[in-house]
Amino acid sequence: MSKKANIDEIILRVAEIIIHELKLEDVTPEKFDPEIDLVDEVGIDSMDLATVALVVQDEYSIRIDEDDYPKLTNIRLIAENIMQKLNDRSETKAA
């Protein structure tokens, strides 16, 4: 499986999580723009972001530091953060 396929799958899964956790209507994971600013354009507040981060951490068995939350402003950035943590973990295991 290529890195591109992985990131696309993670983007879709993060979109599903956000839609479910925030009870967003009239949007599907496939139609959710991964570049849209979650705070300014969707209206996610810090509590919503913390909820999403907790679900993502459980889903992928990773840790997202609270200091990173302000940087996770769109789905693509969240997905890239997840990919980086998964890659770091697999490199650590391989070492």
C-alpha positions in Angstrom: 0.0 0.0 0.0 1.4 3.4 -1.0 1.8 6.4 1.3 -0.7 8.3 -0.9 -3.3 5.6 -0.3 -2.6 5.6 3.4 -3.0 9.4 3.7 -6.2 9.3 1.7 -7.7 6.6 3.9 -6.7 8.5 7.0 -8.2 11.7 5.7 -11.5 9.9 5.0 -11.4 8.3 8.5 -10.7 11.6 10.2 -13.5 13.2 8.3 -15.8 10.4 9.5 -14.7 11.0 13.1 -15.3 14.7 12.9 -18.7 14.3 11.2 -19.8 11.7 13.8 -18.4 13.4 16.9 -19.6 16.9 16.0 -22.9 15.6 14.6 -22.4 17.5 11.4 -25.2 17.2 8.9 -25.3 17.5 5.1 -21.7 16.4 4.6 -20.1 13.1 3.8 -16.5 12.1 4.4 -15.9 12.0 0.6 -17.3 15.6 0.2 -15.5 17.0 3.3 -12.8 19.3 2.0 -9.6 18.2 3.8 -8.2 21.7 3.4 -11.1 23.6 5.1 -10.2 25.4 8.3 -12.0 23.5 11.1 -12.0 26.5 13.5 -12.6 29.5 11.2 -14.9 27.8 8.6 -16.5 24.9 10.4 -16.7 26.5 13.8 -14.9 23.8 15.8 -13.9 25.0 19.3 -11.0 23.8 21.5 -13.3 21.3 23.3 -14.5 19.8 20.0 -10.9 19.5 18.8 -9.9 17.8 22.1 -12.7 15.3 21.6 -11.7 14.6 18.0 -8.0 14.2 19.1 -9.0 11.7 21.8 -11.0 9.6 19.4 -8.1 9.7 16.9 -5.6 8.7 19.6 -7.8 5.7 20.5 -8.4 4.8 16.9 -4.7 4.8 15.8 -3.1 4.1 19.2 -1.0 7.3 19.0 -0.5 10.3 21.3 -1.3 13.8 20.2 0.2 16.4 22.5 -2.1 19.2 23.6 0.6 21.6 22.4 -0.1 20.3 18.9 -3.8 21.0 18.9 -3.5 24.6 17.6 -1.5 23.3 14.6 -4.2 20.8 13.6 -6.5 23.2 11.8 -7.7 21.0 9.0 -8.2 17.3 8.2 -5.1 17.1 6.0 -2.9 18.4 8.8 -4.5 16.0 11.3 -4.0 13.1 8.9 -0.4 14.1 8.2 0.2 14.2 12.0 -1.2 10.7 12.3 0.9 9.4 9.4 4.0 10.9 11.0 3.3 9.3 14.4 2.5 5.9 12.8 5.7 6.1 10.7 7.8 7.1 13.7 6.3 4.2 15.7 7.1 1.6 12.9 10.6 3.0 12.6 11.1 2.7 16.3 9.9 -0.9 16.2 12.2 -1.8 13.3 15.2 -0.3 15.0 
